[in-house]
Amino acid sequence: MNFAVIGHPIDHSLSPIMHNENFKINGEDSTYKAIDIPEEQFHLIKEIVRKESLDGFNVTIPHKERIIPYLDEIDEQSRHLGAVNTVKITNGKWIGHNTDGIGYVKGLKAIYPDLENAYILMIGAGGASKGIANELYPHLNNKLTIANRTLDRFKNWSIDINAISLKEAERSLSEFDIVINTTPIGMKSESELIINLSNLDPDTLVSDIIYTPLKTAFLSKAEENGNTILNGLDMFINQGAESYKIWTGKEPNIKHMKKVVLKYL
């Protein structure tokens, strides 16, 4: 069987290393590759997938919402979120799923067990943010706060949240127990920050869903402040494991998936 991850840019992705190791450990004759598809070429997605003879694929930035019109079916979570990160191809039908949220929350609960009583600020309103927010929602006693550059992005959100601007987020940082960056800022730049962290409380857990680099400028700055930090590695591993289950119906070898990624990093 053949699988892939599509996105742009895509050269940073360690998904091929992770999934191919899982296939190897499980004795499967399957392949997984990264396919770069710029936004202006995305209309060719059907042709590209047919050419690659894919049985399924992951979708990453910036295509998680763009993929939906090309799907034959989407599961309830994806429909609710308006974002898809996993596509299974069955008898020519493209079926969309979203494993981002469950992948992230599993990792977060491991480091912050008292999630129910936390006041959480998420930064960004893209596909990953939607997936995480939806998965977090039933765990929380307090309303989730989400900050974005433009509040128009929240018009199609069905989750009851506090939507604020990035400037408001900077001013109120000290009010939150957990702060999560869900934007790609920090993936390329070693110094760029999505918001100023000067008002950050030292007891706040600071998280970034980026896993490469393992420590973004956002996390480095928080660590300098004495904060506990959490990168996106566990989210990456867990969402990949959930995708594998969707494609194959089998249990992945999560231990080896994480081991090979850490070895590479």
Helices and strands as residue ranges (DSSP letters): E 2-7, H 15-25, E 31-36, G 39-44, H 45-52, E 56-59, G 68-70, E 73-74, H 76-81, E 86-90, E 93-97, H 100-111, G 115-117, E 120-123, H 127-136, G 137-139, E 145-148, G 151-154, E 162-165, H 166-171, G 173-175, E 178-181, E 205-208, H 217-224, E 229-230, H 233-248, H 254-264
